[in-house]
């Protein structure tokens, strides 16, 4: 798959995912829904954020770091967008359960930092 096709497909799927997210957000009533409504809401948000962050991260890296291969930039942007989206969704879940505080935020930042540093070191060892 060429870079242009990848960007086109990723952009189209991200737009579709944002449409699904807004559809689910309009349909789901948080006061009357069961666990399935919340799972659909957070899953649609996660996928939409992942696609948007992957595209934005790739474009930023492609413009700023012109000496890297596009494949490496795509892989890096997708991994970091996955982590970013997971971080945001976990924070929103904690907030919805009234568990969001500075300690939980600090622990999440530490966990995700260690995860990213482990990923970087594992990639360099390969």
N, C-alpha and C positions, 0 to 999 in steps of 0.2 A: 504494500500500500504506500502510495506516495504521501509526502507531507501535506500537499494540498488536499488530497482526498481525506486524509486523517482529520485535518482541521475542519473540513466541510461536514463530515459525518459527526464529529464531536460537537460542533456548533449546532447542527440540526437536532441531535439527541438531547443536548442541554436545553434547548428551547422547548422541546417536547416535555422534558422532565419538569421544567418550570411551569408549564401549562398544567401538568398533572398535579404538581404541588398546589397551585392556586385553586384547582378544582377540588382537591381533597380539603384544603383549608376552608373553602366555602361550604362544603358538604358536612364536614365533621363539626358537631356541636360539642365543645369540651365538657359541658356540664351534663350531657346525657349520653355520651358515647361509652363504649366498653374499651377493652385493651386493644382491640383490632383497629379502632379509629386512631388511637395514639400511635400505634406501630406504623400504620400507613402514613400518617402525618410526618413522623420523624424520619421514616425511610425515604419518602419523597423529598424532604428537605435535604437529607444527607446526599442523595444522588444528585440533586440539582446543584448544591453547593460544591460537590466534588467536580462536576463538569465545568462549572464556572471558574473555580479556582485553578483547575488544570489548564484551561485555556488561557486564563490571565497569567498564570505562572510561566507557561511556555512562551507566550508572546513577550513577556518581560525579559525572560532569559535569552530568547532568540535575538532580541534587539540589543541587550546589554552584553551578552557573552557570545560574540560572533565566532569565536574560535572553537567552540564546543560542537560536537556532532549533534544533529537534530534528534537522533534516536536517544541519546543520553539525556538531552534536555526534556524530551517527552516523558521518559521514565522518571526522572527526578521531579518534574512538575506534577505528575500523577500521584507519586508516592506522597509528596508533601500536601497535595490537595486532599488526599484521603485522610491524612492525619489532621489537617486543619478542620475538615468537615466533621470528623469524629469528635474533635475537641469542642466544636460549637454545639453539636447535638447533645453531647454529654452535659455541657453547661446548661443548656435549655431544659434538659430532663431534671437536672438538679434544682434548677430554679422553679420548675413546675411542682416539685415535691417539697419545696421550701427547705432545701438542704444546701443551697448555695451560700457559701461564706468564704472568707479569705483563706481559711485553712484548706478547704476543699479545692479552691482555685490554685493555691500554691502546690498542693500535691499533684493535681492534674498537670500543671506546667512542668513539674519535675519529671513526672512519668513520661510525658510526651517528649521532653527534651532528651531523656535517656533513650527512649525508643528511636528517635531520630539519630542520635549519636551512634547507637548500636548499628543502625542501618548504614550509616556512612562508613563506619569501620569495617563492617562485613563486606560492603561493596569494594572497599580498597583492598581487602585481603583476597578477593577473588581475582 
